[in-house]
Amino acid sequence: MNQEEQFREFLSDRTITSLCEQFDKIQKETLEVGFNVFTLTSDLYYRENFHSDIIAAFLNPKAKHNEGNRYLDAFIDMLNQKIRKTNTDRAIRKDYYVNALIEREKHNIDILISTRDKRHCIIIENKINNAPDMQNQIPRYYEGACKDGYNVDAIVYLPLNIKKSVDKKSWNFKEAGEKQKIDDLLINIPAYDSSPKEINLVMNWIEPLISSTKNIDCLSILKQYAELLKSLTPDMVKSSTMNELYEYIIRDAKITEQAKRFISMMKNLPETLAENLYRRLKGIQPNLRFVNWPNYPNSCVFEFNINGVNSQIYIFTYLDSDIAYEVFIREKYEWVNDKILRSFKWQDNGSLKRSFAFGQEQDVIAAISSIIEVNQ
């Protein structure tokens, strides 16, 4: 198998193709959180307690939001929506949880929602900070709640994104059938997922509350918290995707070597783009002079003479997102006409700039050629 065939095999690998598509999707979804009180005040939003405190405050019917059971009812509606997707007849009764008790860190449970008669409860395990599961964590919480006399209606697992699920490898049980009981109660609700098919905290709890809440202070907090969760998710998923790619590549020495060769060739590709442009433009305009711009790798300056005036066009070749070429006219030459102004844009430094996507070498050639031809 020659080198070209090896690269084709590498690039057509299903796992690598899938990871690349996922990474591209993440890049498009990544957003700037903007003017947000949570990011302005501190970095606490990376910590588990931060998210648990906010969620618990909204779930608490007695909290200062003065909305009673509105937020808790909406949360239970979301859980029932997820339960229905599993085609079961089970449902959590909201009337059990009127004026429910919301507790933090009871038996180390992040959030425990219990009925006033203490006969029913909902366990919430918050993993929005992407923390790993502890040894036998979920079964321990379930056992502790049962010992207190609760009927557990649901065990809610809150990761940042759908890729993270409960780690069951460390689970152990004293009684037969306990695992199935917990599995039946377990509900995985990611903080955010851009797919409308995936039930998640932002789209199925927070955003409906934004539409229905009557408290203007709560409205502002809910909006900013939703934006925070949306902004955190791509970063975490991106990190997870890159680790997955890394693990896959190092698993096979053949794939590792192919990846190394491909990376090396891609690094040299911008230099090839610059050389190709020079060679092709030289064929059109023999007097054109190619000069490398010192301290700027993969750049070139095309010098030509117009009406006795030495003029220059600068070109940078690189691979950055969808842009491969940037063409600059560095000075306000008298020969810059309306046609050029329509296709180029003025920059703050007084130069004219036009960008071209990867693969549009012919368009770069045509643009530079037209400038030279018009002004001969």
MOSUL-V75473 format. One record per pair of residues at least 6 apart in sequence whose ideal C-beta (glycine too) atoms are under 8 Angstrom apart, sorted by the first residue. I is the first residue (numbers start at 0). J is the second residue. D is the distance in whole Angstrom. If there is no record, write none. Layout:
i: <I | I>
j: <J | J>
d: <D | D>
This chain:
i: <0 | 2 | 5 | 5 | 6 | 6 | 6 | 6 | 8 | 9 | 9 | 9 | 9 | 9 | 10 | 10 | 12 | 14 | 15 | 15 | 18 | 18 | 18 | 18 | 21 | 21 | 22 | 22 | 22 | 22 | 24 | 25 | 25 | 25 | 25 | 26 | 26 | 26 | 28 | 28 | 28 | 29 | 29 | 29 | 29 | 30 | 30 | 30 | 30 | 31 | 32 | 32 | 32 | 32 | 32 | 33 | 35 | 35 | 35 | 36 | 36 | 37 | 37 | 37 | 37 | 37 | 38 | 38 | 43 | 44 | 44 | 44 | 45 | 46 | 47 | 47 | 47 | 47 | 47 | 47 | 50 | 50 | 50 | 50 | 50 | 51 | 51 | 51 | 51 | 51 | 52 | 53 | 53 | 54 | 54 | 54 | 54 | 55 | 55 | 55 | 56 | 56 | 57 | 57 | 57 | 57 | 57 | 58 | 58 | 58 | 58 | 58 | 58 | 58 | 59 | 59 | 60 | 60 | 60 | 60 | 60 | 60 | 60 | 61 | 62 | 64 | 64 | 64 | 64 | 65 | 66 | 66 | 66 | 66 | 68 | 68 | 68 | 68 | 68 | 69 | 69 | 69 | 70 | 71 | 71 | 71 | 72 | 72 | 73 | 73 | 73 | 73 | 74 | 75 | 75 | 75 | 75 | 76 | 77 | 77 | 77 | 77 | 77 | 78 | 78 | 78 | 78 | 78 | 78 | 79 | 79 | 80 | 80 | 81 | 81 | 81 | 82 | 82 | 82 | 82 | 82 | 83 | 84 | 87 | 89 | 91 | 91 | 91 | 92 | 95 | 95 | 95 | 95 | 96 | 96 | 96 | 96 | 98 | 99 | 99 | 99 | 99 | 100 | 100 | 100 | 100 | 100 | 101 | 101 | 101 | 102 | 102 | 102 | 102 | 103 | 103 | 103 | 105 | 106 | 106 | 106 | 106 | 106 | 107 | 107 | 108 | 108 | 108 | 108 | 108 | 108 | 109 | 109 | 109 | 110 | 110 | 110 | 111 | 111 | 111 | 111 | 111 | 112 | 112 | 112 | 113 | 113 | 113 | 113 | 114 | 117 | 117 | 117 | 118 | 118 | 118 | 119 | 119 | 119 | 119 | 120 | 120 | 120 | 120 | 120 | 121 | 121 | 121 | 121 | 121 | 122 | 122 | 122 | 122 | 122 | 122 | 122 | 123 | 123 | 124 | 124 | 124 | 124 | 124 | 124 | 124 | 125 | 126 | 126 | 126 | 126 | 126 | 126 | 127 | 127 | 127 | 127 | 127 | 127 | 128 | 129 | 129 | 129 | 129 | 131 | 132 | 132 | 132 | 134 | 135 | 135 | 135 | 136 | 137 | 137 | 137 | 137 | 137 | 137 | 138 | 138 | 138 | 138 | 138 | 138 | 140 | 141 | 141 | 141 | 141 | 141 | 141 | 144 | 145 | 151 | 152 | 153 | 153 | 154 | 154 | 154 | 154 | 155 | 155 | 156 | 156 | 156 | 156 | 156 | 156 | 157 | 157 | 157 | 157 | 158 | 158 | 158 | 158 | 159 | 159 | 159 | 159 | 159 | 159 | 159 | 159 | 160 | 160 | 160 | 160 | 160 | 160 | 160 | 160 | 161 | 161 | 161 | 161 | 161 | 162 | 162 | 163 | 163 | 164 | 165 | 165 | 170 | 170 | 172 | 188 | 188 | 188 | 188 | 189 | 189 | 189 | 190 | 190 | 190 | 190 | 190 | 190 | 191 | 191 | 191 | 191 | 191 | 191 | 191 | 191 | 192 | 192 | 192 | 195 | 200 | 201 | 201 | 201 | 205 | 205 | 205 | 205 | 206 | 208 | 208 | 209 | 209 | 209 | 209 | 212 | 212 | 247 | 248 | 248 | 248 | 249 | 265 | 268 | 269 | 269 | 269 | 269 | 269 | 269 | 270 | 270 | 270 | 272 | 272 | 272 | 272 | 272 | 273 | 273 | 273 | 273 | 273 | 275 | 276 | 276 | 276 | 276 | 276 | 276 | 276 | 276 | 277 | 277 | 277 | 279 | 279 | 280 | 280 | 280 | 280 | 280 | 281 | 281 | 283 | 283 | 283 | 284 | 284 | 284 | 286 | 286 | 287 | 287 | 287 | 287 | 288 | 288 | 288 | 289 | 289 | 289 | 290 | 290 | 290 | 291 | 291 | 291 | 292 | 292 | 292 | 292 | 295 | 297 | 297 | 297 | 298 | 298 | 298 | 298 | 299 | 299 | 299 | 300 | 300 | 300 | 300 | 301 | 301 | 301 | 301 | 301 | 302 | 302 | 302 | 303 | 303 | 303 | 303 | 303 | 304 | 305 | 305 | 305 | 305 | 306 | 306 | 308 | 308 | 308 | 310 | 310 | 310 | 311 | 311 | 311 | 312 | 312 | 312 | 312 | 312 | 312 | 313 | 313 | 313 | 313 | 314 | 314 | 314 | 314 | 314 | 314 | 315 | 315 | 315 | 316 | 316 | 317 | 318 | 321 | 321 | 322 | 322 | 322 | 322 | 323 | 323 | 323 | 323 | 323 | 324 | 324 | 324 | 324 | 324 | 325 | 325 | 325 | 325 | 326 | 326 | 326 | 326 | 326 | 326 | 326 | 326 | 327 | 327 | 327 | 327 | 328 | 328 | 328 | 328 | 328 | 328 | 329 | 330 | 330 | 331 | 334 | 334 | 335 | 336 | 338 | 338 | 339 | 339 | 339 | 340 | 342 | 342 | 343 | 343 | 343 | 344 | 344 | 344 | 345 | 346 | 353 | 355 | 355 | 355>
j: <8 | 260 | 257 | 260 | 257 | 260 | 261 | 264 | 257 | 15 | 254 | 257 | 258 | 261 | 16 | 261 | 254 | 247 | 244 | 247 | 240 | 243 | 244 | 247 | 236 | 240 | 237 | 240 | 241 | 244 | 193 | 233 | 236 | 237 | 240 | 233 | 237 | 320 | 193 | 232 | 233 | 230 | 233 | 234 | 237 | 226 | 229 | 230 | 233 | 230 | 38 | 226 | 227 | 229 | 230 | 226 | 223 | 226 | 227 | 220 | 223 | 43 | 44 | 223 | 224 | 227 | 44 | 227 | 49 | 50 | 227 | 231 | 128 | 128 | 109 | 125 | 126 | 127 | 128 | 130 | 125 | 127 | 128 | 157 | 190 | 103 | 109 | 110 | 123 | 125 | 103 | 220 | 224 | 110 | 123 | 125 | 157 | 101 | 103 | 110 | 62 | 64 | 64 | 70 | 208 | 217 | 221 | 70 | 71 | 74 | 99 | 101 | 110 | 112 | 71 | 101 | 67 | 68 | 71 | 97 | 98 | 99 | 101 | 98 | 101 | 70 | 214 | 216 | 217 | 214 | 212 | 213 | 214 | 217 | 93 | 96 | 97 | 98 | 99 | 208 | 211 | 212 | 208 | 96 | 99 | 112 | 93 | 96 | 204 | 207 | 208 | 211 | 204 | 91 | 93 | 96 | 121 | 93 | 188 | 198 | 200 | 203 | 204 | 91 | 121 | 153 | 155 | 186 | 188 | 90 | 91 | 198 | 203 | 186 | 188 | 198 | 89 | 90 | 91 | 153 | 186 | 90 | 198 | 183 | 183 | 121 | 152 | 153 | 152 | 114 | 118 | 119 | 152 | 112 | 114 | 119 | 121 | 115 | 112 | 113 | 114 | 115 | 112 | 113 | 114 | 115 | 117 | 110 | 111 | 112 | 108 | 110 | 111 | 113 | 109 | 110 | 111 | 111 | 139 | 140 | 143 | 144 | 147 | 139 | 140 | 122 | 123 | 124 | 140 | 143 | 144 | 123 | 124 | 125 | 122 | 123 | 125 | 120 | 121 | 122 | 123 | 144 | 120 | 121 | 123 | 119 | 120 | 121 | 149 | 120 | 147 | 148 | 149 | 148 | 149 | 150 | 149 | 150 | 151 | 152 | 144 | 149 | 150 | 151 | 152 | 151 | 152 | 153 | 154 | 155 | 140 | 141 | 144 | 151 | 153 | 154 | 155 | 155 | 157 | 136 | 137 | 140 | 154 | 155 | 156 | 157 | 157 | 132 | 156 | 157 | 158 | 159 | 163 | 157 | 158 | 159 | 190 | 228 | 231 | 159 | 158 | 159 | 163 | 235 | 166 | 165 | 166 | 169 | 169 | 169 | 170 | 171 | 169 | 154 | 156 | 165 | 170 | 181 | 185 | 170 | 171 | 172 | 177 | 178 | 181 | 154 | 151 | 154 | 177 | 180 | 181 | 184 | 151 | 151 | 184 | 184 | 184 | 186 | 181 | 184 | 185 | 186 | 186 | 188 | 164 | 165 | 185 | 186 | 187 | 188 | 188 | 189 | 190 | 200 | 164 | 187 | 189 | 190 | 189 | 190 | 191 | 228 | 231 | 232 | 235 | 236 | 189 | 190 | 191 | 192 | 232 | 235 | 236 | 239 | 187 | 189 | 192 | 197 | 199 | 236 | 239 | 189 | 239 | 187 | 185 | 187 | 178 | 181 | 178 | 198 | 199 | 200 | 203 | 197 | 199 | 200 | 199 | 200 | 201 | 228 | 231 | 232 | 199 | 200 | 201 | 202 | 228 | 229 | 231 | 232 | 199 | 202 | 232 | 202 | 228 | 225 | 228 | 229 | 221 | 224 | 225 | 228 | 225 | 217 | 221 | 218 | 221 | 222 | 225 | 218 | 221 | 254 | 254 | 255 | 258 | 255 | 318 | 318 | 296 | 297 | 316 | 317 | 318 | 323 | 296 | 297 | 316 | 297 | 316 | 323 | 324 | 360 | 297 | 298 | 299 | 314 | 316 | 360 | 299 | 314 | 316 | 324 | 360 | 363 | 364 | 367 | 289 | 299 | 301 | 360 | 364 | 287 | 301 | 364 | 367 | 368 | 287 | 289 | 364 | 368 | 371 | 303 | 368 | 371 | 303 | 304 | 301 | 302 | 303 | 371 | 301 | 302 | 303 | 299 | 300 | 301 | 299 | 300 | 302 | 298 | 299 | 300 | 298 | 299 | 300 | 313 | 315 | 315 | 316 | 317 | 313 | 314 | 315 | 316 | 313 | 314 | 316 | 311 | 312 | 313 | 314 | 311 | 312 | 313 | 314 | 367 | 309 | 310 | 311 | 309 | 310 | 311 | 312 | 371 | 310 | 332 | 334 | 374 | 375 | 334 | 374 | 332 | 333 | 334 | 332 | 334 | 374 | 328 | 329 | 330 | 326 | 327 | 328 | 329 | 367 | 370 | 326 | 327 | 328 | 329 | 324 | 325 | 326 | 327 | 363 | 367 | 324 | 325 | 327 | 323 | 324 | 323 | 357 | 356 | 357 | 354 | 355 | 356 | 357 | 355 | 356 | 357 | 358 | 359 | 354 | 355 | 359 | 360 | 363 | 352 | 353 | 354 | 355 | 343 | 352 | 353 | 354 | 355 | 363 | 366 | 367 | 346 | 350 | 351 | 352 | 335 | 339 | 343 | 350 | 351 | 370 | 350 | 349 | 350 | 349 | 373 | 374 | 351 | 373 | 369 | 373 | 351 | 370 | 373 | 351 | 353 | 366 | 351 | 352 | 353 | 351 | 352 | 353 | 351 | 352 | 366 | 362 | 363 | 366>
d: <7 | 7 | 6 | 8 | 7 | 7 | 6 | 8 | 7 | 7 | 7 | 4 | 7 | 6 | 8 | 8 | 7 | 5 | 7 | 7 | 6 | 6 | 5 | 7 | 8 | 5 | 7 | 5 | 8 | 8 | 8 | 5 | 5 | 5 | 7 | 8 | 8 | 8 | 5 | 8 | 5 | 8 | 4 | 8 | 8 | 8 | 6 | 6 | 8 | 7 | 6 | 5 | 6 | 8 | 4 | 7 | 5 | 6 | 6 | 8 | 6 | 8 | 5 | 6 | 7 | 5 | 7 | 7 | 4 | 7 | 6 | 7 | 6 | 6 | 7 | 6 | 8 | 7 | 5 | 6 | 6 | 4 | 7 | 8 | 8 | 6 | 5 | 6 | 8 | 5 | 7 | 8 | 6 | 6 | 7 | 7 | 8 | 5 | 6 | 5 | 5 | 7 | 7 | 4 | 8 | 8 | 8 | 6 | 5 | 6 | 8 | 5 | 7 | 6 | 8 | 4 | 5 | 5 | 6 | 8 | 5 | 6 | 8 | 7 | 8 | 7 | 5 | 8 | 5 | 6 | 6 | 7 | 6 | 7 | 8 | 7 | 6 | 7 | 8 | 8 | 7 | 7 | 6 | 6 | 6 | 7 | 5 | 8 | 6 | 6 | 6 | 8 | 6 | 5 | 5 | 7 | 8 | 8 | 7 | 7 | 8 | 5 | 5 | 6 | 8 | 6 | 7 | 6 | 7 | 5 | 6 | 6 | 6 | 5 | 6 | 5 | 6 | 6 | 7 | 8 | 7 | 8 | 7 | 8 | 8 | 7 | 5 | 6 | 8 | 5 | 8 | 5 | 8 | 7 | 6 | 7 | 8 | 6 | 5 | 6 | 6 | 7 | 7 | 5 | 8 | 7 | 8 | 7 | 7 | 6 | 8 | 7 | 5 | 7 | 7 | 6 | 8 | 5 | 8 | 6 | 4 | 7 | 8 | 8 | 7 | 6 | 7 | 7 | 5 | 7 | 8 | 6 | 6 | 4 | 8 | 4 | 7 | 6 | 8 | 6 | 7 | 7 | 6 | 4 | 7 | 7 | 4 | 8 | 6 | 7 | 7 | 6 | 7 | 7 | 7 | 6 | 6 | 5 | 8 | 5 | 5 | 4 | 7 | 6 | 7 | 8 | 5 | 5 | 8 | 6 | 5 | 7 | 6 | 6 | 7 | 5 | 7 | 5 | 6 | 7 | 7 | 7 | 7 | 7 | 5 | 7 | 5 | 8 | 7 | 6 | 5 | 7 | 6 | 6 | 7 | 5 | 5 | 8 | 8 | 8 | 7 | 6 | 7 | 6 | 7 | 6 | 4 | 7 | 5 | 5 | 6 | 6 | 8 | 6 | 8 | 6 | 7 | 6 | 7 | 5 | 7 | 6 | 7 | 8 | 6 | 7 | 6 | 6 | 8 | 8 | 5 | 7 | 5 | 7 | 6 | 7 | 6 | 5 | 7 | 5 | 5 | 7 | 5 | 6 | 7 | 5 | 6 | 7 | 5 | 7 | 6 | 8 | 7 | 7 | 7 | 7 | 5 | 7 | 7 | 5 | 7 | 8 | 6 | 6 | 5 | 8 | 5 | 7 | 7 | 6 | 5 | 6 | 5 | 8 | 7 | 5 | 5 | 6 | 8 | 7 | 6 | 8 | 8 | 6 | 6 | 7 | 6 | 8 | 6 | 6 | 6 | 6 | 8 | 7 | 5 | 7 | 7 | 5 | 7 | 5 | 7 | 6 | 5 | 7 | 4 | 7 | 5 | 5 | 8 | 5 | 5 | 8 | 8 | 7 | 7 | 5 | 5 | 6 | 5 | 7 | 5 | 8 | 6 | 8 | 6 | 6 | 5 | 6 | 7 | 5 | 7 | 7 | 5 | 6 | 5 | 6 | 7 | 7 | 8 | 4 | 4 | 5 | 6 | 8 | 7 | 5 | 7 | 7 | 4 | 7 | 7 | 7 | 6 | 7 | 5 | 7 | 5 | 6 | 7 | 6 | 7 | 8 | 7 | 6 | 7 | 8 | 4 | 6 | 8 | 8 | 5 | 6 | 6 | 6 | 6 | 7 | 6 | 7 | 8 | 5 | 8 | 7 | 7 | 6 | 7 | 7 | 6 | 7 | 6 | 8 | 7 | 4 | 8 | 6 | 8 | 7 | 7 | 4 | 6 | 7 | 6 | 8 | 4 | 7 | 6 | 7 | 7 | 7 | 5 | 6 | 7 | 7 | 5 | 7 | 8 | 5 | 8 | 5 | 7 | 5 | 8 | 7 | 5 | 8 | 7 | 7 | 6 | 7 | 5 | 8 | 6 | 8 | 8 | 6 | 7 | 7 | 5 | 4 | 7 | 7 | 8 | 7 | 8 | 8 | 6 | 7 | 8 | 8 | 6 | 8 | 6 | 7 | 6 | 8 | 6 | 7 | 7 | 4 | 8 | 6 | 6 | 7 | 5 | 8 | 7 | 8 | 7 | 5 | 8 | 6 | 6 | 7 | 6 | 5 | 7 | 5 | 7 | 6 | 8 | 6 | 6 | 4 | 7 | 7 | 7 | 4 | 7 | 8 | 5 | 6 | 7 | 5 | 8 | 8 | 7 | 5 | 8 | 7 | 6 | 7 | 7 | 8 | 5 | 7 | 5 | 7 | 7 | 7 | 6 | 4 | 8 | 5 | 7 | 7 | 6 | 8 | 4 | 7 | 7 | 8 | 7 | 7 | 6 | 8 | 8 | 6 | 7 | 4 | 6 | 5 | 7 | 6 | 7 | 6 | 5 | 7 | 6 | 5 | 8>
